[in-house]
Amino acid sequence: MSTCVVLFTRDLRVHDNPALASSVRAFEHVLPLFVHDPALASGDNRRKFLAGALADLRNALRERGGDLAELRGDPVREAVRVAKKVGATAIAVTADVSGYARSRETRLAEACADERLAFKTFPGVTVLPPSEVRPGGGGSHYKVFTPYYRAWQAASWRDVLGAPRSIALPPDLPRSWFSASTGAEGETAARKRLSSWLSELPSYGDMHDDLAGDGTSRLSPYLHFGCLSPRELVERARDREGAEPFIRQLCWRDFYHQVLWAFPELRHKPYRPNAEDSWRDEKDALQAWREGHTGVPIVDAGMRQLLAEGWMHNRARLITASYLTKHLAQDWRAGGDHFFDLLLDGDVANNYGNWQWVAGTGNDTKPYRRFSPLRQAERFDPTGDYVRRYVPELAGIAGKAVHEPWKRPAAEWRGYPSPLALK
């Protein structure tokens, strides 16, 4: 009887998972597999989230007669070993875009060829695969967002796939491959949050930059781990009132994935040729920024939200990143690495693509753009509620005066520091 191993990576869901759905249709037996890769180090926040997402996936597979095998080691070696153990003739995986992921896929294809196993990759990490739309003139990718957005909207999108109704496992599998735990934060929570949040979509365009109101979807961690399909998310949102600003944000996600696909060095190397790449090395300033003790309340609020929640409002990400690179003149890589370590939704494409955009080394057509933290605070936290939520030292300062505490009597500061390099 035919058997396929489906290697899960950043597609931890059963709904609209082309690799899983296609394998269930084509093979009599399917073994879902996840390999914990020690080469992919991540912070505590993401490790906990991953554990919950895997438990939820395991539960969803069991409800359909399947299960999730979990192993540790090199994914290529383990996937091939498992395939040989269960008599599989094929391995399926969802394609990803980072240099490491693409190298993993290449090695897996070579290993499958050596063992005479069929190997196939499927879409699913982005709405459109990164090579699906390309600029005219033979360019490898779009370097500017707006023309990419137009091409992305005009492209043909694949159909959204339902979850398999049943999954048949191969017989006689080792018990040691499977965990006893079931159900946790993952696809179930993501789909529940999405269904609830869609009712708020009409106000998204007006509210998503409101720091205190927190009108964002907070779906980004689920997208990062693949607990939600970005293609399904667009499908469910696209015909609703107010959908365009939200869909545009999903397109930004695809945009940076196609940038990373074409420029694998995005995490370490300036994307823009001849970009300014001289930065100060001031460890005290960098550490103050990391801890949320710069003396600039809107910056400190964002950094403390990150430390407390493993998440930060998108507007606060722009403000804090601009402050580090354009005011403190610190290397964008140090800031990007800090975000990457702590963010639940931290992935290479969006994290470092956005950091380079802010730093002026990336895809911004105005590389010398600078965000004034005070003007940003007055515009997007006009009552100061966001600052007071995360900077308790300033809780006693009413209204927008909280954004400039140094103009208040020192007794109201409660030990809050003087601002660093505020221009």
Secondary structure, DSSP 4 states (H G I P E B T S, - for coil): --EEEEEESS---STT-HHHHHHHHH-SEEEEEEEE-TTS---HHHHHHHHHHHHHHHHHHHHTT---EEEES-HHHHHHHHHHHHT-SEEEEE---SHHHHHHHHHHHHHHHHTT-EEEEE--SSSS-TTSS--TTS-SS-SSHHHHHHHHHHS--PPPPPPPS--PPPSS--GGGB-S----SSHHHHHHHHHHHGGGGGGHHHHTT-TTTT-S---HHHHHTTSS-HHHHHHHHTTSTTHHHHHHHHHHHHHHHHHHHH-GGGGTS-SSTT-----B--HHHHHHHHHT-SS-HHHHHHHHHHHHHS---HHHHHHHHHIIIIIS-B-HHHHHHHHHHH-TT--HHHHHHHHHHHHTSSS-SSTT----HHHHHHHHSTTSHHHHHH-GGGTTS-GGGGG-GGGS-GGGTTTPPPPSS--
